[in-house]
Structures are given as structure tokens and as C-alpha cells.
Amino acid sequence: MRKSLGEFLVFLAVEKGASANTIAAYKNDLQQLADFIGSRASSDGWRSLSRSDIQDFILNLKERGYTETSVARKVAAVRSFFAFLAAEGSITANPTEGLSSPRVGKTLPKAISPNEVDELLEQPARRSTPEAKRDRAMLELLYATGMRVTELVSLDMENLNLDPRSPFVRCIGKGAKERSIPIHDHALEALNGYLEDGRPIMVRNHDEPALFVNRRGERLTRQGFWLILKGYAKSANLGDGVTPHTLRHSFATHMLRGGMPLRNVQEMLGHANISTTQVYTHLTSDHVREVYERAHPRAQ
């Protein structure tokens, strides 16, 4: 149970860009749930929970005098956690499926400026070690495509098409949906540099399928990438607020401000609904409507 909780907290930081306060609150909320179910003799960790158990937990919170706002926040934490466990395949059934609760809003990160992105991407380029070549390729690819960090570290060698006439990367997003994203020149150059002078030195098993590997020659993890990014953000004097989610958000914002149609940005990000792209880029509804109608005149 502790291991699953720890992995979820890393996911919140890396994938969702959650603040330290949010992560601490989620940890406290889920520890309360763990203590609640751990006191039951029949408990078998998270897999043992049913919807009835979750409802009992909510009732217990109310009986202990928690406000509706606090209960709603804790329910939101529980739902997010079990959605994560289900997505990771750690549980076969989600006990919170269909459980109604007030929607708790979340604060999107601010996009960093193109100049700040350039400064961040310049950091690994100042070194010539195999790790630096890997890091430059990862950062360039992440910003060039808007991929989620999970999609980035899950890439295999076979997911790349580096034909200079039309290079692209194929990734698997949420819901096992596959999409192909074009790679621009800077990212292509960085990838070729890594594949020629970085990965061959780092990988130990020539049958290793992972594109990005750690110092042991094994697939790099989300947490590993998170630590790498934090180091470069600090070197670029960007503070502690830069996360992989920040780069994804910056990619979408910069693409839209540069005139890319909203539908194209939606497809590159892998969003099922265009409304998600609207929220993700944190633009005003008027601007989103203007961009969308310009791309789809028949919808006017």
C-alpha cells in the first residue's frame, strides 16, 4: 500500500505538476483512508476495497465532524488515486467508479516564455557527456511534441521515424490511443546526437527496447526524468515551479499563440475533447472560439 501511494504522489508531481501543498494534502487524505481500511481484519490492501467501503469511509469522515469542503477534497483525492491504480493495472475494478462527489478545481501551471524555454534547452547542450546528449534529446522532444512525461519515458526505439523528409514519433496516450507527432529540426538533431554518441555508450543490453535509458542502461523512470528536469531548471534560474507539465502547457500555449489551429493542438496533445485543450491552454473562451472558428469556418 505504501509503495502504491508513493508512486501516485510522484505521478502527481511529475504528470500533473501539483504543488508541494497539494501533494501533502493528498498524502494525508489517502493515509486516512489507509488507516481506515487497515483497521479491518479482512483488509487486503487497496485491492480489497469495494464501493461500500469507500462510502463507509466518507460517512466516517462526516461523523468525525469534517466540513463538506474537506470531505469533498478527500473524496477527490481518493477518486484520483484509484483512477491511477486502475490505469496502472494495479487493481482490476475501480471502487470509486460512479461515485458522485463535488468537482474540485485545480490550478494550471503558468507557461514559461519562449526565451525561458530556450534557456532551459540550452543547459544540457553546454555539455558533451552521454547523459547530457540524452537530456537534450528528451527536453527538445518533450517541448517539440507536447507529450506527457509518461509517454516520453515509455518510448521504444521502434517508435521513432527519423526520415529527415518527414520525421515523427509514435506514442501511446491515455486509453491506449496511439498518435503520431511530427518532430521539428532541433529535436531531430538532438535525437540523432543522442542515438549516435549517447545511447550506445549508456545501454548495456543491446536488446534493450527503451529509447531513453538511465546510467544502468535501463529504461528511465518518470521520477528519474523529474529529477533531471529540476536540475536543469535550477541551472537556468527558472525556480522550482518548472515541471514536465509546465513544458506541455508551454508547448500548447506557444503553438496557439503562434497561430496553430486549436484542433491541431488537440490532436498533438492527445486530448479526446477539444474542451480539454481549451482548459489546458488556459486561454479565454473568446480567444479559443476565435481560433477554432478560423480553423473550421463551417462551424460558424
C-alpha positions in Angstrom: 0.0 0.0 0.0 2.8 2.4 0.9 4.5 1.7 -2.5 1.4 2.4 -4.5 0.8 5.6 -2.5 4.4 6.7 -3.1 4.1 6.1 -6.9 0.9 8.1 -7.0 2.5 11.1 -5.3 5.3 11.0 -7.8 2.7 10.9 -10.6 1.0 14.0 -9.1 4.3 15.9 -9.1 5.6 14.8 -12.5 2.4 14.4 -14.6 0.1 16.8 -13.0 2.5 19.5 -11.8 0.9 19.5 -8.4 2.3 21.9 -5.8 4.0 20.7 -2.7 1.0 21.7 -0.6 -1.4 19.7 -2.9 0.8 16.6 -2.7 1.0 16.8 1.1 -2.8 17.2 1.3 -3.4 14.1 -0.9 -0.8 12.1 1.1 -2.7 13.0 4.3 -6.1 12.2 2.8 -5.0 8.8 1.4 -3.2 7.9 4.6 -6.5 8.5 6.4 -8.1 6.0 4.0 -5.3 3.5 4.5 -5.7 3.8 8.3 -9.4 3.3 8.0 -9.3 0.1 5.9 -6.2 -1.1 7.7 -8.2 -1.5 10.9 -10.4 -4.0 9.2 -9.5 -7.7 9.8 -10.4 -8.6 6.2 -8.3 -5.9 4.6 -6.1 -7.0 1.8 -4.7 -3.6 0.8 -6.2 -1.4 -1.9 -7.4 -4.4 -3.9 -9.9 -5.4 -1.1 -11.9 -2.2 -1.2 -15.4 -2.0 -2.6 -17.6 0.9 -3.3 -19.3 0.2 0.0 -16.0 0.6 1.8 -15.4 4.0 0.2 -18.9 5.1 1.2 -18.2 3.9 4.8 -15.1 6.0 4.8 -17.0 9.1 3.7 -19.6 8.5 6.3 -16.9 8.1 8.9 -15.4 11.5 7.9 -18.8 13.2 8.3 -19.3 11.6 11.7 -16.0 12.9 12.8 -17.1 16.4 12.0 -15.2 17.2 8.8 -16.7 20.0 6.8 -18.3 19.3 3.4 -15.4 21.1 1.7 -12.9 18.9 3.4 -14.9 15.7 2.7 -15.1 16.7 -1.0 -11.4 17.3 -1.2 -10.7 13.9 0.4 -13.1 12.1 -2.0 -11.4 13.9 -4.9 -8.1 12.6 -3.7 -9.4 9.0 -3.3 -11.0 9.1 -6.8 -7.8 10.3 -8.4 -5.8 7.7 -6.6 -8.0 4.8 -7.7 -8.1 6.1 -11.2 -4.3 6.0 -11.2 -4.2 2.4 -9.8 -6.7 1.3 -12.4 -4.7 2.9 -15.2 -1.5 1.3 -13.9 -3.2 -2.1 -13.8 -2.7 -2.4 -10.0 -6.4 -3.1 -9.5 -9.0 -4.8 -11.7 -12.0 -2.8 -10.6 -12.2 0.8 -9.5 -14.3 1.0 -6.3 -14.9 4.8 -6.9 -16.4 4.2 -10.4 -19.7 6.1 -10.5 -19.2 7.6 -7.0 -20.6 11.2 -7.1 -18.7 14.0 -5.5 -18.2 17.7 -6.0 -15.7 18.6 -8.6 -12.6 20.1 -7.1 -10.8 22.6 -9.3 -7.1 22.6 -9.9 -4.7 25.3 -10.8 -2.9 25.0 -14.1 0.8 25.9 -14.2 1.9 29.1 -15.9 3.6 28.7 -19.2 7.2 29.8 -19.3 8.2 32.2 -22.1 9.9 31.0 -25.3 13.1 32.7 -24.1 12.9 30.7 -20.8 12.3 27.5 -22.8 15.4 28.3 -24.9 17.5 28.8 -21.8 16.3 25.5 -20.3 17.0 23.6 -23.5 20.5 25.2 -23.7 21.6 23.7 -20.4 22.4 20.2 -21.5 23.7 21.4 -24.8 26.6 23.0 -22.9 28.0 19.6 -22.0 29.0 16.7 -24.2 28.6 13.7 -21.9 26.3 10.8 -23.0 23.8 11.8 -20.2 23.8 15.4 -21.5 23.0 14.2 -25.0 20.2 12.1 -23.7 18.8 15.0 -21.6 19.0 17.4 -24.5 17.1 15.0 -26.7 14.4 14.4 -24.0 13.8 18.1 -23.4 13.8 19.0 -27.1 11.4 16.2 -27.8 9.1 16.9 -24.9 8.8 20.6 -25.8 8.6 19.9 -29.6 5.7 17.4 -29.2 3.8 18.3 -26.0 4.0 14.7 -24.9 3.2 13.6 -21.4 6.3 12.5 -19.4 4.8 9.0 -19.1 4.6 8.9 -22.9 8.1 10.2 -23.2 9.8 7.6 -20.9 7.6 4.8 -22.4 9.0 5.3 -25.9 10.8 2.5 -27.5 13.4 2.7 -30.4 10.8 1.4 -32.8 8.5 4.4 -32.1 10.9 6.7 -33.9 10.8 7.5 -37.6 13.9 9.7 -38.3 13.5 10.0 -42.0 14.6 13.6 -42.5 11.9 14.2 -45.1 9.1 13.6 -42.6 10.3 12.6 -39.1 7.8 11.7 -36.4 7.4 9.9 -33.1 4.6 7.4 -32.4 3.4 7.3 -28.8 0.6 5.6 -26.8 -1.5 8.0 -24.8 -4.4 7.7 -22.4 -6.9 4.9 -23.2 -4.1 3.2 -25.2 -4.8 5.6 -28.1 -1.9 5.9 -30.5 -0.9 9.1 -32.2 1.9 10.2 -34.4 3.6 13.6 -33.8 6.0 15.3 -36.2 9.5 16.2 -35.0 11.0 19.5 -35.9 14.6 20.1 -36.8 16.0 21.0 -33.4 14.5 17.9 -31.8 15.6 15.7 -34.7 19.2 17.0 -34.4 19.2 16.3 -30.7 17.8 12.8 -31.1 20.4 11.9 -33.7 23.1 13.2 -31.5 21.9 11.0 -28.6 21.4 7.9 -30.8 24.9 8.3 -32.3 27.0 9.4 -29.3 24.9 8.9 -26.2 22.7 5.8 -26.1 25.2 3.3 -27.5 27.6 4.2 -24.6 24.8 4.1 -21.9 23.0 0.9 -22.9 24.4 -2.4 -21.7 21.9 -4.8 -23.2 21.8 -4.4 -26.9 18.3 -5.8 -26.9 17.0 -3.0 -24.6 14.0 -1.5 -26.4 13.7 1.7 -24.4 14.7 4.9 -26.2 15.8 6.8 -23.1 17.9 4.9 -20.6 19.5 5.6 -17.2 23.1 5.1 -16.1 22.4 1.4 -15.6 21.3 1.1 -19.2 17.7 0.5 -18.2 14.5 2.5 -19.1 14.5 5.9 -17.4 11.6 6.4 -15.0 9.2 9.3 -14.6 10.9 10.1 -11.3 14.3 10.0 -12.9 13.2 12.4 -15.5 11.7 14.7 -12.9 15.0 15.0 -11.0 16.9 15.7 -14.3 14.5 18.5 -15.2 14.6 20.0 -11.8 18.4 20.2 -12.0 18.3 22.0 -15.4 15.6 24.3 -14.3 17.7 25.4 -11.3 20.7 25.9 -13.6 18.6 28.1 -15.8 17.4 30.1 -12.8 13.8 29.2 -13.5 12.9 28.3 -9.9 11.2 25.2 -8.5 8.0 25.6 -10.5 9.1 24.0 -13.7 7.7 20.5 -14.3 7.1 18.3 -17.3 3.5 19.5 -17.1 4.9 23.1 -17.5 6.6 22.2 -20.7 3.5 20.5 -22.1 1.4 23.6 -21.1 4.0 25.9 -22.6 4.1 23.9 -25.9 0.3 24.2 -26.2 0.2 27.9 -25.3 3.0 28.8 -27.7 1.5 26.8 -30.6 -1.8 28.5 -30.2 -0.3 32.0 -29.9 1.7 31.2 -33.0 -1.4 30.6 -35.0 -1.7 26.8 -34.9 -5.4 25.7 -35.2 -6.9 24.5 -32.0 -7.8 21.2 -33.5 -4.2 20.5 -34.5 -3.0 21.3 -30.9 -5.7 19.0 -29.6 -4.5 16.1 -31.8 -0.9 16.6 -30.9 -1.7 16.7 -27.1 -3.9 13.6 -27.4 -7.0 15.2 -25.9 -10.2 13.3 -26.6 -12.3 16.5 -26.3 -11.5 20.0 -27.6 -12.8 21.4 -24.3 -9.9 19.8 -22.5 -7.5 21.7 -24.8 -9.3 24.9 -24.0 -8.8 24.5 -20.3 -5.3 23.1 -20.7 -4.0 26.2 -22.5 -5.7 28.5 -20.0 -7.0 30.8 -22.7 -10.1 32.9 -22.6 -13.2 31.4 -24.2 -13.4 34.2 -26.7 -9.9 33.6 -28.0 -10.4 29.9 -28.2 -13.6 30.4 -30.1 -11.9 32.8 -32.5 -9.0 30.3 -33.2 -11.4 27.4 -33.6 -13.8 29.2 -36.0 -10.9 30.4 -38.0 -9.8 26.8 -38.4 -13.3 25.5 -39.0 -15.4 28.2 -40.9 -18.3 25.8 -41.4 -18.8 25.7 -37.6 -19.7 29.4 -37.6 
